[in-house]
């Protein structure tokens, strides 16, 4: 079976709506880990949560940048969503990093502008592990006092870049971490501390 022949959601509308609701929950409550429904089958190397978000968010008008580890999913993504592959990080509506240690610096993605910050890239990063009992301390909208989030598989440079990006608010990128069927979000509004 070729990658493009792999099925997507069993019920495209219902499953995409369920996945979108879970993503909204994660974005509204940074650091909260939620479980998303996955498609029936996914290309090799793609976690079900990553595939679910791509099927939910992408369409023919949303260029998607894929890191070298994700290039094999380009045919599957085009078949199911019609999303064009972006040749550069700075022009992508969405960016997918399956090898986060080799991910470009955050300042290479589109941060939007002060007038149109929502025109920025949303970064989907597939990681080795997610936990909400250790790691970074998160503060900001959607968090009563503080939340915790631990993400395995990121470089120290990524953490430094993310903290530096906070000063550019409202510009910046929203980040969604995936692991298996689980998702956690780190919107640009969230302050990330050690």
Buried (B, 14 or more C-beta within 10 A) or exposed (E): EEBBEBEBBEEEEEBBEBBBEBBEBBBEBBBBBBEBBBBEBBBEBBBBBBBBBBBBBBEEEBBBBBBEBBEBBBBBBBBBBEBBBBEEBBEBBBBBBBBBEEBBEBBBBBBBEEEEBEEBBBBBBBBEEBBBEEBBBBBBEBBEEEBEBBBEBBEEEBBEBBBEBBEBBBBBBBBBBBBBBBBBBBBBBBBBEE
